[in-house]
Amino acid sequence: MRFGQGMPNEAAAPSRSAVSDRPSADASDYSGPGVEAEIRVGGPRAPADAGEPRSGVGGPRGAVDAGGPRSGVSGPQDRGGDGYVTLYTARAFSTDGAGRVTTEDGMLDLPVKAPRQLGGPGGAPNPEQLLAAAYATCFHNSLALVAGREGVSTADCIVETAVELRKRGKHDDYAIGVDVVVSLPGVDPDLAGRLVRRAHEHCPYSKALCGNLQVGVRLA
């Protein structure tokens, strides 16, 4: 399966066509065992359309509202006045000089270190890996939801994600690029393509990485 540049299993992967991250795109070609559909969200091989902002996180979309409300909202509330109601809030804390991350319920408590490729020591999870794991799980859940409505089982489905930390120029202009590869063995290619596109449309992580993310930042 082919992800972003430099991913470990890129060389052994057969080539396959990409399914666009736009809802109107057509998934017309698949190859390899089962069905593997690729969605490119701001990855280095995804050409940006003229006049259209790139998908992904970073750049101008990183602007924050210093006076925004705190993201940890208890109870069903419409935080942004956009009709969305908060169902659940996860709160994490970065401590020890960004060397440890924990959640308030203690379910996650991990050392965090920069990878060797970025000049760090490695040997512990890094933010890009945590995002990749979270996105893969969320996308898989969204796919299971839309596939279940069509009577399609996702028991053998595999969702693999690659998160790239990218930089432009010499300044601190960083961005995130994401590749998502979905394997749906035994599912008709046309149906699989529709399900993958629909999952991408509904997945909240996909929406966030495509720019539909409310960020409130304030001083504690």
Disulfide bonds with the S-S distance in Angstrom:
none
